[in-house]
Amino acid sequence: MGNLYKHPEWIKFRDHIIDLDDGQCVRCGKQQSDGVILQVHHTYYESHRLPWEYPHEACETLCKRCHAAEHDITLPVHGWGFMGYEDLGDLSGYCEFCETQIRHVYYLHHQKWAPIGVGTDCCDRLTGNKKGSSFTRRRKNFCKSPRWKSDGNIEYIRKGKYKIEIISVGDKYEISVISLKCEDRISGKDTYPTSNHAKSRIFQIMDEKKIDALFMKHFGRC
């Protein structure tokens, strides 16, 4: 998803909050039948919390005009922090800062603004560092690494205590991670159109240090 506010989880959460507020703006009392657009406003933001992960009491229904009044009209250009990354697979997203089409989305958080998804250049500009371009460079190096080996329909690489496999199944690719210590295996549920897409996803998981957590969740060890 190029925009967190098009995500199915957000749409479900938003509709529930609006229902809790009887389908009207809690400031002016207007409803959709009055010709206004109803939105959900977060009364505060926390780093690394997705928009639909807030308690209901932290959100309220506002019409678009009242919502705008709660925020600065201009998007902040400083104080953004890196939240996460997503590879859309093609130019199907758009940067919420400069509105250009993007494939690689960097999600940013701010204390006074809702999370946004931006491209590499805007990620660097808004965070004040080279997080976006550094991430892109490291991801490309990982995907092209000579450490990737092939064995039939499987590509694999060893990283630390794990062996990571990309398995070709028909015209799709699947990911499997094996613990070299105890030989436990976790197979991903998602499929990818190319090997490179799968490698990009593996890099993201590793960069976010999620593999240990996955093995602890499934096996109680890593």
N, C-alpha and C positions, 0 to 999 in steps of 0.2 A: 504494500500500500504506500502510495506516495504522500498520503495525508492521513494522519491519525484520526481525523474527524470524519473519515469515510469508512473506517474500520467497522465491521459488523458488531463487535463488542461495544463500541462507542454508541452506535445507532440504537442498540437495545437499551443501553444505560440511559442515554438521553431521553428516549421515549418514556422510560419508567419515571424519570425525574419530572418530566412535564405532566405525566398522569398524577403524580403525587401532589403537584401544585395545581390540580384541577384545570389543567390546560390553559393557564393564563399567567401573564407577567406578574410577578409578586410586587413590582413597583407601581405600575400604572393600571394593572387589572385588565389590560387588553388581551383578546384572544385571537386565534387565527382567523376567526370569522369576521374580525374587525379589520382584516387586511394586513396584519403585522406578521413578521417572521419570529417564531419563538425559538430561543436558544437556551442552552444551559450554561450558567456561569459558575465557575469554581471560586469560592471565597478565599482560597489560598492555594498555593502550588508547592509541591515538594519534589526535590530532585529524584529522578529515576522512578517516579510513580506515573503510570499511564493514566490518561484522562478518565478511564472507566474504573480505576482502582481506588477511588475516593469514597468515603462514607457518604451516604445520601444527605446527611445533615450539612455536609460541606459544599453542597451544590444547590442552586436555585434557578428557577425558570425566569428568564428575562426576555423581553422583546428585543429585537436587534438594536433599536435606538437606546434603550435603557442599558443594554449590555455594553454598547460602545462608550457610554458615559462612565462605566465602571473601570475602563482601561484608558491608558493614554492612546490618543488617536494614532500616533506614529509608533511603529514597531521599534522597540529598543535596539540600538546598534552596539551595545556593550553589555557585558555581564552574563552572556550565555554560556552554558556548560554542555558538554557532550553527553548524550543520553544513550545512543545506540545507532545501529546501522542496518540498512536493508538493501539488498540487491534486487531490483524489480525485474531484471532479466532483459528489459528493453527500455526505450524512452517513453514509458507510459506514465511517469510521474512528473511533477512540476515543483520547482523551488518556491517555497512560500515567502521568500524574501524578494527575489528578482523575477520570479514567474517564468524562468526558462525551463524547458523540458529537461528532465534528468532521468537517469537509470539508477544511479547510486544515491541513496537517500541517507542523510545524516540527521538524526533526531536530536534536537537541542532543547534544553529546559531553561527557564528563567523564573526568578522569584516573583516577577510582576506581570508575567505573560504566560499564556498557554503554550505547551510544547509545540514546536514546529518542525517540519521536515525540509531540509535545504540541500543544495548541491555542494560539491567539494569546495569551490572558491568561497561561497558564502559561509560555509562552516568555518573556514580559516578566518574570514573577516569578522564574523560575529563572536567567535570564541577568543579572538586575539592571539591565536597560535596556529601552528600548522597541523592541527589534529586531523583535519580532513585529508589534506594532501599526503601527510605521513601515513595515514591509514591506507590510502589508495596505493601508495608506493609499496608498502609492506605486503598488501594483499596480492599485488601483481607479482612480486618476487616469490611469494609463497606458491602461487599457482604455477609459476614457470620453473620452480626449483628442480634441479637435476636429482634431488633426493627422491622424487617420485619414481617408483618402479612399476613394471607391468608383469602380470602373471595371468595369461589368458584373458578373460573378460574382467579382470580386477586390476585396478591401479591402487597402489598403497604407498604410505609413507610412515616412518616411525618418528614420533615426536615424544621425547621424554619416556614415560612409562606406558605409552599407548601406541598401538598400531592402528592407523586409520585407513579404511578401505573404501574405494568407490567402485561399485559393482554395476556393470552394464547389464540391464535387463530389457531386452528388446531395444526400443529406441529411447529408453529412459535410464536414469542413473540413480542409484541408491547409495546411502552412506551407512557404514557400519564401523563401530569403534570397539577395539579389543584391548583389554588390559593385559600387558605383557607380564604382569606380576602374577595374576591369578587366572588368566584366560577367560574371564567374564566378557560377555559381548553385549553391546547395545546396538540395535539396528534402528535407524531412523524411519519414520512413517512417511516422510515426504519423498517425492521423486523430483528429478531435475532434468531439463531438456538436454544439457551437455555436461561433459565432465568438468569443464571450467566453472560452470554454475555451481556444481557440487563442491568444488575446491574453494570457491568463494564463500560458500556457506560454512565449510569446515573452518576456514580462517576466522570467520566472525565468531563462531562458537569458542574457538581457542583463545581469541583475543579477549573475549568477555569472561574467560576462565570458567566456563560452564561444565567442562567435561568431568572434573572431580565431583561436582555437585550432582551430576546425573548418575554417576556410579554409586555415590553414597545413597541416593534416593532409591535406586533399584536393588542394590546388593548390601548396603550398609557398610561399604568399604570402597576404596579407590586405589 
